[in-house]
C-alpha cells in the first residue's frame, strides 16, 4: 500500500481493549523508483530457506535485520542457517537480541545458550554460541555494542531492555 502512495492505518493499544487508530504515509517527494526498492514481507523466520527457494521466493539481499527476534523463535537455528542462502557476498546481517530465552517461545533444547553445560557445569552464554554459529556459517563479526530498547505495551506500560547488537559480514 505504501509503495503506491497510500496511507496505511493501524491500531495502537491504549489500555485493555481500547486502541487508538493511527496512520502513516511515506515522506513527500519520495519518487516511485525509490519506493520500489523497499519491500516488506511477513512470514515465518524459521522458514527463510523455503521462501528463498520457492517459486514465490524473494531472492537474496545485501542486508537483513533480526531485531528482538532470535530468542522468540521456536527454532532459532533454522533462521540462522538460512542467512548464507539469503545474504549476498559482502552483505551484512544485524542481530539485536536480549537473549531472553523463555520456554513459552523456544523449547529449552533449542536455546543457543543461557544454561550450564550438563557435563562441566560451566555457563554457556548465547553471545559466545552466536559467534561460533555465525563464523561457521561464513560471517565475520564487524560490530558489537549494547543497545537499549523500549517496547511500548500500552500508554502506561513499557519494557526497558538492553540488547546485544552485533553486525556480521558475509565473507
Secondary structure, DSSP 8 states (H G I E B T S, - for coil): -GGGT--EEEEEEEETTEEEEEEE---TT--HHHHTT-------GGGHHHHHHSTT----EEEEEEES-GGGSS-HHHHHHHHHHHEEEEEEEEEEE-----TTTS-GGG-SSSEE-TTT--EE-HHHHHHHHHHHTTEEEEEEEEEEEEEEEETTEEEEEEEEEEEEEE-
